[in-house]
């Protein structure tokens, strides 16, 4: 069976077909632009993930190599010689 789409009312069908073609081309350009945008976002997030993972790795390595000093209470700290410690105002007569 052969379709004779453009034989009858050919001007109307041609005009409508051109409208469809233009719509299809516009949709293709819009989707291509959106795909490029999403590809750029995916690349940006990939780079961000690599950077953050590197920062976390460096922080963990620095923490594991750091020597922790023991915590000394204020009362246990030795005061430098020659330093005069005055009582608080409320304690004075």
DAHUGI-V371259 format. One record per residue. N is the residue number from 1. RES is the residue in one letter. OMEGA is omega in radians with two decimals (999 if undefined). Layout:
[[N,RES,OMEGA] [N,RES,OMEGA]]
//
This chain:
[[1,X,-3.09] [2,X,3.11] [3,X,3.10] [4,X,-3.02] [5,X,-3.03] [6,X,-3.13] [7,X,-3.13] [8,X,3.14] [9,X,-3.01] [10,X,-3.11] [11,X,3.14] [12,X,-3.12] [13,X,3.10] [14,X,3.14] [15,X,3.13] [16,X,3.11] [17,X,3.09] [18,X,3.07] [19,X,3.11] [20,X,3.13] [21,X,3.12] [22,X,3.09] [23,X,-3.14] [24,X,3.12] [25,X,3.09] [26,X,3.11] [27,X,3.11] [28,X,-3.14] [29,X,3.12] [30,X,-3.14] [31,X,3.10] [32,X,3.10] [33,X,3.11] [34,X,3.12] [35,X,3.10] [36,X,3.12] [37,X,-3.13] [38,X,3.10] [39,X,3.11] [40,X,3.09] [41,X,3.13] [42,X,3.10] [43,X,3.14] [44,X,-3.14] [45,X,3.08] [46,X,3.11] [47,X,3.13] [48,X,3.13] [49,X,3.14] [50,X,-3.13] [51,X,-3.11] [52,X,3.10] [53,X,3.10] [54,X,3.12] [55,X,3.12] [56,X,3.14] [57,X,3.11] [58,X,3.14] [59,X,3.13] [60,X,3.11] [61,X,3.13] [62,X,-3.14] [63,X,-3.09] [64,X,3.13] [65,X,-3.10] [66,X,3.08] [67,X,-3.10] [68,X,3.08] [69,X,3.12] [70,X,3.13] [71,X,-3.12] [72,X,3.12] [73,X,-3.12] [74,X,-3.11] [75,X,-3.10] [76,X,-3.12] [77,X,3.11] [78,X,-3.13] [79,X,3.13] [80,X,3.14] [81,X,3.14] [82,X,3.13] [83,X,-3.14] [84,X,3.13] [85,X,3.13] [86,X,3.10] [87,X,3.13] [88,X,-3.11] [89,X,-3.10] [90,X,-3.11] [91,X,-3.13] [92,X,3.13] [93,X,999]]
//
